[in-house]
Amino acid sequence: MYAIIETGGKQYTVSQGDKIKVEKLEGKIGDLITLDKVLLVNENSQTKIGAPYLKKAEVSAEILRQDKSKKVIVFKYKPKKRYRIKNGHRQSYTLLKINQIKIKE
């Protein structure tokens, strides 16, 4: 059984027990959250597709970590103009463990 969910403007294919990095979500480590923006659920070769979301489906997950990813260097310059700017950026993320995919009948 797997599902396609949407969070943080991105879509993820998940199944039970998967660990995924998503855009930062509110909550503390160990909190249980439910993701209700489920686009598709495939169970025993039966596929249910939402328009755009399935109203009777939800995915429960546990927050494992709230952290920042590796630093990305942003370097801008214009040749022959002495314009050089070097910046760094670390994107915040939340590591989730998918516990269960539920379909309400």
C-alpha positions as CSV (number, residue, x, y, z in Angstrom):
1,M,0.0,0.0,0.0
2,Y,1.3,3.4,-0.9
3,A,0.0,7.0,-1.1
4,I,0.9,10.2,-2.8
5,I,0.7,13.2,-0.4
6,E,1.2,16.9,-0.7
7,T,2.9,19.1,1.9
8,G,5.0,22.2,1.6
9,G,4.0,22.6,-2.1
10,K,5.7,19.3,-3.0
11,Q,4.4,15.8,-3.6
12,Y,5.8,12.6,-2.0
13,T,5.2,8.9,-2.6
14,V,5.0,7.2,0.8
15,S,4.3,3.9,2.3
16,Q,4.2,2.6,5.9
17,G,7.6,2.9,7.6
18,D,9.1,5.4,5.2
19,K,11.2,8.3,6.4
20,I,10.9,11.5,4.4
21,K,12.3,15.1,4.6
22,V,9.6,17.7,4.1
23,E,9.5,21.5,4.4
24,K,9.4,22.6,8.1
25,L,6.2,21.7,9.9
26,E,5.1,23.0,13.3
27,G,5.5,20.5,16.2
28,K,8.0,18.9,18.6
29,I,10.1,15.8,18.2
30,G,7.8,12.8,18.9
31,D,4.6,14.5,18.0
32,L,2.1,12.7,15.8
33,I,0.6,14.7,12.9
34,T,-1.9,13.8,10.3
35,L,-1.4,14.8,6.6
36,D,-4.9,15.1,5.0
37,K,-3.8,16.3,1.5
38,V,-3.8,12.8,0.0
39,L,-3.8,12.8,-3.8
40,L,-3.8,9.0,-4.5
41,V,-4.0,5.7,-2.6
42,N,-3.0,2.3,-4.1
43,E,-4.1,-0.7,-2.0
44,N,-4.0,-4.3,-3.3
45,S,-3.9,-3.1,-6.9
46,Q,-7.0,-0.9,-6.4
47,T,-6.2,2.8,-7.0
48,K,-8.2,5.6,-5.7
49,I,-7.6,9.1,-7.1
50,G,-8.7,12.3,-5.6
51,A,-10.0,15.4,-7.4
52,P,-7.7,17.0,-6.2
53,Y,-7.7,15.3,-2.8
54,L,-9.3,12.2,-1.3
55,K,-11.6,13.4,1.4
56,K,-11.7,10.0,3.2
57,A,-8.0,9.4,3.4
58,E,-5.2,10.6,5.7
59,V,-1.7,9.7,6.5
60,S,-0.4,9.7,10.1
61,A,3.3,10.4,10.7
62,E,5.6,11.0,13.6
63,I,8.2,13.8,13.8
64,L,11.7,12.4,14.2
65,R,13.8,15.5,13.7
66,Q,13.6,19.3,13.2
67,D,16.8,20.4,11.6
68,K,18.5,22.4,8.9
69,S,20.1,20.9,5.7
70,K,23.6,21.4,4.5
71,K,24.7,24.9,3.6
72,V,24.3,26.0,0.0
73,I,26.7,28.8,-1.2
74,V,25.1,31.5,-3.3
75,F,27.7,33.5,-5.2
76,K,26.8,36.4,-7.5
77,Y,29.1,38.5,-9.5
78,K,29.3,40.8,-12.5
79,P,32.5,40.7,-14.5
80,K,34.5,43.8,-14.8
81,K,32.3,45.7,-12.3
82,R,33.8,44.7,-8.9
83,Y,30.4,43.3,-7.9
84,R,30.8,40.1,-5.8
85,I,28.4,38.8,-3.2
86,K,28.8,35.5,-1.3
87,N,25.9,34.3,0.8
88,G,25.0,31.0,2.4
89,H,21.6,29.4,3.0
90,R,20.5,26.5,5.2
91,Q,16.9,25.3,4.6
92,S,14.9,24.1,7.6
93,Y,13.3,20.7,7.3
94,T,11.3,18.2,9.3
95,L,12.1,14.4,9.2
96,L,8.9,12.4,9.3
97,K,8.3,8.6,9.8
98,I,5.1,7.4,8.1
99,N,3.1,5.3,10.6
100,Q,-0.1,4.5,8.9
101,I,-2.2,5.2,5.8
102,K,-5.9,5.3,6.6
103,I,-8.9,5.2,4.3
104,K,-12.2,5.9,6.0
105,E,-15.1,4.0,4.5
